[in-house]
């Protein structure tokens, strides 16, 4: 196994601590930041391709987005439960334990992925009606979510393996493979969404084949991409081309301590993601009552906003890895420094992102749709949330960093409180009077409050005293 990030860092003790920490953070974060930005750009193209079919198609996809986030939240929670263990084992030099956790994670992917996928497929039939969608978009929304739900096992494999590789210190492999998912998705969209058509290229008229599946074609493209890349993740893990390698002859059984630790880490994250997603579903239902234009504008604005906050998730990934390995190595001083440095950089990036959202809001929405009503409303709400982006960035990066130390319970409680007590309460109060604008004022207010409370958590330093493996942990083994 390659030398872990903290071990490499300690080779340069003569370098000033702050400079060393910044260099360590940036060296791990840049692949994740590039990955998140490029994925977002490809998602822009993906959304624009669906948006070219009209406001109803955009609304059909946007309607189920919050429910998709709900299921993805469960997958990410499980990934946290296993990957943080990998980071701390590697930081402590327990390489065999890291391989054992990875094997158990793979087995869990099969069992949990099939279960969640079956639930999603069954839910796809009544879901649009449950969310109060207009009759015109219900068939497309149901079909889209059903196909996406059937791909959940492959999505779970991708999420789990990318998280484990990052926590082992390998940021580049997930960057390449997750970019491949999205590029492949756009290519397949081109052939599956649109019907066979004539197109002139350099004066030549070509026949472009197409399945003409519309919204369902976009879902089929996503499912096929996830299947392909999940296979590539397995090839990488078994070939030893990453920060951690597993072997068929070394198949580990489920271990009680590993599963209990995964539950201890993952259940608060799952509850957090679930309750936040339920809140987002509630907000979607509120927006649905406003009308199809509001649903479409909301979906496109959320997509446009992601360009500003995706780099913060890259910083959060670096924070999880560095803090996890530092804690595993018994260096709480480094863990604290890494958490603060990643947060400062994340806030700076998100400040620039918020400025970009405010200045270029009309142009960003115009990428996805030509509908004048949708464009005008989407640009308005983007400019509202732009002011809250630095605080949103703080909450994202702090949460990722303290999670590396095993702190998942308190972030769950903080997210739960701000989402339900602030965003939902204000949305219910403002939506009847101000429509979608009121909902986004509620969102911006909640993001500001969330950022403040997470900064309080960071500076309390209480997250540094959590122990996943006891005071000393198991003995090192190779």
N, C-alpha and C positions, 0 to 999 in steps of 0.2 A: 504494500500500500504506500502511496506517496506521502511525503512528510506533510503534516497538517499545518493549517494557517498560523496557529499560535506558535508552533515549534519553529517555523520559518521566521516569524517575527522576532523571537528571542535571540536569533543569531546576530541581530543588529542593535545591540544594547547601547552603542555609542551614538546612535542617531537620537536627536531630541525626541522625547516621548510623544508630544503632540504631533509633530511632523510624521513620526513613524506610524502613529495611529491613523492619520489621514491617508497616508500611502497604503496602509494595509486595507482600509475600508474601500478606497477607490479601486485597488487592484482586484478585489473580489466583486465590487458592485458594478463595475462598468459593463461586464457581459450581461448581467441581469438587467441593467438599465437599457442597454441597446436592445435586448430581447423584448422588454416590455414596450418600448417605443415603437419598434418595428412591428410587433404584433398588433399594436393599436392602429398603426397606419394600414396594415393589411385588413383589419376589421373595418376601418373606414371604407375601404374599397368594397368589402363584403356587404356592408350596410347600404352603400350607394347602389350596388347591383340589385338588391332587393327593393330599395327605394324607387328605382326606375320603373317598377311595376305599379306604383301608385301609392297613395296614402293608406288604402285598405291593407295592402301587403305589408307595409311598414308597421301598421298598427297590429296586424296579426302576429308578427314576430315580437314586437315590443310588449304585447299583452302577456306573453308567457315568460318574459325575461326574468321577472322577479322570482317566479317559481323555479326557473333554471338555476338562479343564484342560490336558492334554498338547497337544492340537491347538491350543487357544487360546494356549498358550505359544509355539508356532511362529509364529502370526499376530502376536502382540505383539512377538516378537523382530524380525520383519521391519519392523514399524511403527517400532520404535526405530531401526533402521538408517537409515531415511529421514528420520524426523522430527527427530532430533538434528541432522542436517545442515541442515535447514530453519531450526532455531533459531539455529545459529551463523552461517549466511549472513545471516539477517535482522539479527542483532546487529551484523554487520560492514557492513551496508548493501548487501549483494549481492543485490538483489531478483530480478534475472533468474535467478541461480543457484538461488534458492529456488523459483521457478516451474518451473525445469527439473527439480529433484529431485522436485517434486510430480507432474509429468507422468510421470516414470519410475516413481514409486511406483504410479500408477494402472495402468500397463501391467503392472507386476509383480503387482498384485492379480489381474488376469485370469489370468495364466499360473499363478502359484503357488496361487491359490485353487481353480482347477479341479483341479489335481493333488492337493492335500491333500484336497479334498472327495471325489474318487474313491477315495482310499485309505481314508477314514473309512467310506464306504458299504460297501466290500468287507469291512472289518474288523467291521462290525456283526453279521454272521452268526455267526462263531465266538466273539465277545468274551465274552458272558455265561458260556459254558462255560469259557473260558480263565481267567476270574476266580473260578471255583469256585462260582458262584451255585447256589442251590437250583432244582430243575426248575420249581417253580411260578412263578418270576419271570423265567425266561429269555426267553419270547416277548415280553413287554412291554418288557424291557430292550433286546432286540435291535431291536425296532421303533422305540423311542424314539431310540436312538442313530443308526439309519439315517436317520431324517428330519432329525435335527439335523445329521448329517454332510452331507446334501445341501444344506444352507443355508450351508455354510462359505464359499463365494465371497462371499455377501452379508455374512456376518459379518466377513470379512476387509476388505471395502470400508469397513464402518462403523468397524472398529478403526483402519485405516490413516488414514482421513480425519479422524477425531476426534483422533488423535494429532498429525497435521500441523497442524490448526487450533489445538490447544492450544500447540504449540511456536511458532506464529506470534503467540501472545499472545491468541488468541480463545478464551476459556474458556466463554463463554455459549452459543455455537451448539452445541457438543457436549453441554452440559448439557441444552438444550431437546430436541435430537434423541434423545439416549440415554434421556431420560425418556419420550419418545414411544414408543420401542421397547417399553419395559416396560409402559406403560399400555395400549398396543394389544395386547400379549401377554395381559394379564389379561382384557381385553374379549373377545378371541377364545377364550381358555380357557373363558369362561362359556358359549359356544355350541358349542364343539368337544368339550370333555371330557364333558359331561353329556348324557343323552338328553332328548328333548322331555318337558316336565313341566308340571304345574299349580302355580301359585304365587299366593297371596293377597297383594294389595298394597292397603292402605287399604280393606279390605272387598271388593275386587273380585278375582275369580278370573281369572287370566290364563294363557294357554298360552304357555310359553316354548319356542321352538324349540331343538333341540339335535341334534348329530350323534352323540352317545353314543360317541365314539371312545376315551374313557378316557385312558390314559397317552399313546397315540399322538396324541390330540387336543392335549395339552399341547405335544408336539414340533412339531406342525403350526402351532400358534399362534405359537411362537417363530420358526419358519422364515418365516412370512408377515410377521411384524413386521420381521425383519431385511431382507427383500427391500424392503419399503416404505421403510424409513429409509435404506437404502443409496442408493436413488434420490434421496431428499431431500438427502443429502450432496452428491451430484454436482450437483444444481441449485444448492445454496449456493455451491459452488466456482466454477462457471461464471458465476454471476450477479454475483460480486464482492461479496457481502453479508458477507464474513468478513474475517479478517486477511490472507488471501492469495487471489489470483484467477488462474485459468488460462483460456486462450482456445483455441478450436478451431484458429484460424489459426496458433497458436504451438505446434505440437506438437513436442516435443523427442524426439530419439532417445536410446536407452540410451547412456550414457557410461561408459567404463571406470572412471574415477576414482570416479564416483558409486556404481557397483555394488560396486567393491572396498571403498569406505568403508562402504557398507551391510553388506557381509559382515563387515568388521572389527568393526563395532559389533554386528551382529545375531547372528553365529555364537556368541559367548560367551553371549548371552542365550538363544538357541535351545537350546544345550547345557544351560545352567542350568535352563531351564524343562522341557526334556525329561527330564533326569535327576532333577529334583525330582518331576516328574509320574510318572515310573517308580517313584520311591520311594513316592509316594502310591498308585499302583496296587498296589504290593507291600503297603502297609499295608491297602488295601481287601481284598486277598486274605486277609490275616491276619484282618481283621474278619469276612469272609465265613465263615471257618471257625468263628467263634464262634456265628453264627446270624443269622437274619433280623431279630430284634429289635435286635441290636447294629448291623447294617447301617443299619436305619431310624433308630435313635437317633443314630448317628454322623452321618448325612446331615443330620438336623434340627439337631443341635448345631452343625455346621459352618455351616449357613445362619444360625442364630441368632447365632453369633459374628461373622459378617460385619458386623453392625450396628456393632460397636465398632471394626473396623479399616478400614472403607471410607473414613472421613474422612482417615485417614493416606494413602491413595492419592490423595486430592485434594491434600493437601500435597505429595506426591511429584511430582504433575503440575506444580504451581507451581514446585517446585524445579528440575525439568528445564528448564522454560522460562526461568526467571530465570538459572540458572547457565549454560545454553547460550548465551543472548544476551549475558551478561556476558563469557564467554570469547571469543565472537565479536568483541566490541567491544574486546578486549584489557584488560579490567578484572578481573584475577584477585582483586584485593582485594574487589570487590563479589561475585564468585562465591563466595569463602570465607565472606563474611558471610551471603549468602543461604542457603547450604547449612546453616550452623549455626542460623540463625533458624528455618528451616523444620523442622529436626530438633527444636528445643526445643518449638515449638508442637505438632508431631506427638506427642511424648512426653506432653505435657500432655493432649491430647485423648484419647489412648489410655489414660491413667491413669483418666480419667473413665469411658471405655468399659468398662474392666475392672471398675470399681466397680459399674457398672450390670449387667454380666453376673453378678456374684456375687450381688447383691441380688435381681435379677428373673429368675434362671435358670428357676424353675418356670413362671412366667408366659410367658416367651418360648417355651419348648417347647410349652406348652399351645395356643399360636396355631396350631400345625401339626397336632396330633393329639390324639385323645381316648383313645388306647391307654394305660392306666395304666403298663404296663411300659416302654414307650418314653419316656413323660414322665419317669418317675423316673430312668431311666438317663441320659437326655439332660441333665437338670438337674444330675446329679452331675458329669458330665464338663465341663460349662460352668463350673462353679465351680472346677474344677481349673485350667483354662487362664486364668481371669480374672487370676491373679497374674502371668502372663507378658506381658500385653498391652502395658504400656509399652515393654518391650524389643522386642516385635514391631513396634511403631510406629517405634522408632528404626531398625530394619533397613529398613523400607519406605521411610521418608523419605530416609535417607542414600543408599540405592541409587538412588532417583529423582534426587536432586540430583547425585551424582557422575557419573551417566550423562549428564547434560547437558554435562559436560566431556569426554565421550567415553570415560569409564572403565566398561567393561563386562566386561573380562577378570577383574579381581580380585573383583568381586562374584560372578561365576560360581563362582570357586574357593571363596570363603567359604561360599556357599549349598550348594555340593556337599559340602563337608566336614562342615558341621553337620548337614545332612539325613541323609546316609548313615552317618556315623560316630557320630552321637548319636541321632537319632530312630529310624532303622531298627534299630540295634543294641539300643537299649533296648526298642523295641516287640517284637522277637523274644524278648527275655529276659522281659518282663513279661506279655505277652498270655496265655501258657498258664496263668499263676498268677492273674492279676488281671482277665482279660478286657478289655473295652473301657476300663475305668478305667486299666489299665496302659498301654494305647496312648496315652491322653491325658496321663498323667503323662510319658511319653516326649516327647510333643509340647511340653508346657509347658517341660520342661527344655531342649529344643533351641531353642525361641524365645528363652529367656533367654540361652543361649550365643551365638546368632546376633546378638542385639542388642548384646552386648558387643563382638564382633569388628567389627561395622560401625561402632560408635562409634570404635573404634581406627582404622579406615580413614579416617573423617572427619577426625580430629585429626592424622593423619599428614601431611596436605596433599599427598601424592604425586600424587593424582588431578588436581591443578591443572596439572601439567606435560605433559599429553597434548596432542598437536597432530594434528588431523584433516586440515588443509590446509597443512601446513608452517608455518614460522615466521611468515610474513606472510599466507599465503593468496592467492587470486587477487585481481586488482584489482577494485575496486568497479565495478559496472555497474548500469544502471537497467533 
